[in-house]
Amino acid sequence: RVTEPVHVKEPFNFWLLILIILIAVATIATLREVRARRRRRLEGLL
């Protein structure tokens, strides 16, 4: 019974790490797009 919870927890932590990485990449991509759009809007206004 001691080894069972350990094997069960490992995949959950692995998937959590993958989800965190995917969310981080998505947030960085969206921030870059927003910054690029803001710069384009400022250049268009100028």
Buried (B, 14 or more C-beta within 10 A) or exposed (E): EEEEEEEEEEEEEEEEEEEEEEEEEEEEEEEEEEEEEEEEEEEEEE
